[in-house]
Amino acid sequence: MTHVVTEACIQCKYTDCVDVCPVDCFREGPNFLVIDPDECIDCAVCIPECPVNAIVPEEDVPGDQQQYIQINADLAKKWPSITKRKAALSTADEWKDKTGKLDQLIR
């Protein structure tokens, strides 16, 4: 199994999760992070690090977030690896509690 970054990360991109990942499975896009499902070892250390609870085990992805399983897999093939924490986006505080953000995802 793998973990999945869901909608809550869009327009926030907190990177606390990146620092604790033992296998560097996070990939960085302009306003979202994804987990490479081929690299993730299902250790779960990233889950409590995410301040917006955007990371969940694949089997626990809510029904309305199922498309993020494929989004993570697809974008992980395109985006570069991120291995060090960076500042969150300047929009993070404004967007962290919003839902329905898929249209904001910059691919």
C-alpha positions as CSV (number, residue, x, y, z in Angstrom):
1,M,0.0,0.0,0.0
2,T,0.9,3.6,-0.3
3,H,-0.1,6.9,1.1
4,V,-1.9,9.6,-0.9
5,V,-1.8,13.4,-0.7
6,T,-5.4,14.7,-1.0
7,E,-7.1,17.9,-1.8
8,A,-6.2,19.7,1.4
9,C,-2.7,20.2,0.2
10,I,-3.7,22.3,-2.9
11,Q,-2.7,26.0,-2.5
12,C,-1.0,25.2,0.8
13,K,1.9,22.9,0.1
14,Y,3.2,22.6,3.6
15,T,6.3,20.5,3.5
16,D,6.7,19.3,7.0
17,C,6.1,15.8,5.7
18,V,9.1,15.9,3.4
19,D,11.6,16.1,6.3
20,V,10.5,12.9,7.9
21,C,10.2,10.7,4.8
22,P,12.9,8.0,5.0
23,V,12.7,7.2,1.2
24,D,12.2,10.6,-0.3
25,C,8.9,9.7,-2.0
26,F,7.4,13.2,-2.2
27,R,7.3,15.1,-5.5
28,E,6.7,18.8,-5.8
29,G,4.5,20.7,-8.1
30,P,3.7,24.4,-8.2
31,N,0.9,24.3,-5.6
32,F,0.7,20.7,-4.4
33,L,2.8,17.8,-3.3
34,V,2.2,14.2,-4.3
35,I,3.6,10.8,-3.1
36,D,5.2,8.5,-5.6
37,P,3.3,5.2,-5.0
38,D,6.3,3.2,-6.3
39,E,8.6,4.7,-3.7
40,C,6.4,5.0,-0.6
41,I,7.1,2.2,1.9
42,D,3.8,2.8,3.9
43,C,5.7,3.8,7.0
44,A,3.1,6.5,7.9
45,V,5.6,8.9,9.5
46,C,4.4,11.7,7.2
47,I,0.7,11.6,8.3
48,P,1.0,13.3,11.7
49,E,3.4,15.9,10.2
50,C,0.8,17.4,7.8
51,P,-0.9,20.4,9.5
52,V,-3.9,20.1,7.2
53,N,-4.3,16.3,7.4
54,A,-3.9,16.0,3.6
55,I,-2.0,12.6,3.8
56,V,-4.0,9.4,4.2
57,P,-3.3,5.7,3.6
58,E,-4.6,4.7,0.2
59,E,-7.2,2.4,1.7
60,D,-8.6,5.3,3.8
61,V,-9.0,7.9,1.0
62,P,-12.5,9.3,1.3
63,G,-14.9,8.5,-1.5
64,D,-15.0,12.1,-2.7
65,Q,-11.2,12.1,-2.9
66,Q,-10.6,8.8,-4.8
67,Q,-9.3,10.7,-7.9
68,Y,-6.3,11.7,-5.9
69,I,-4.9,8.2,-5.9
70,Q,-4.5,8.5,-9.7
71,I,-3.4,12.1,-9.5
72,N,-0.6,11.2,-7.1
73,A,0.5,8.4,-9.4
74,D,0.4,10.4,-12.6
75,L,2.0,13.6,-11.2
76,A,4.8,11.6,-9.4
77,K,6.1,10.6,-12.8
78,K,6.3,14.3,-14.0
79,W,7.3,16.3,-10.9
80,P,10.8,16.5,-9.3
81,S,11.6,15.0,-5.9
82,I,11.5,17.2,-2.9
83,T,13.7,16.2,0.0
84,K,14.0,19.3,2.2
85,R,11.3,21.4,3.9
86,K,10.4,24.7,2.3
87,A,8.2,27.5,3.4
88,A,4.5,26.9,2.7
89,L,2.8,28.8,-0.1
90,S,1.9,32.4,0.8
91,T,-1.7,31.3,0.2
92,A,-1.6,28.5,2.8
93,D,-3.5,30.2,5.6
94,E,-6.2,31.5,3.2
95,W,-6.7,28.0,1.6
96,K,-6.0,25.5,4.3
97,D,-9.6,25.0,5.4
98,K,-11.3,25.3,2.0
99,T,-12.7,22.3,0.1
100,G,-13.5,21.9,-3.6
101,K,-9.9,22.9,-4.6
102,L,-9.3,20.5,-7.5
103,D,-9.8,23.3,-10.0
104,Q,-6.9,25.1,-8.4
105,L,-4.4,22.3,-8.9
106,I,-1.6,23.4,-11.3
107,R,-0.4,20.3,-13.1
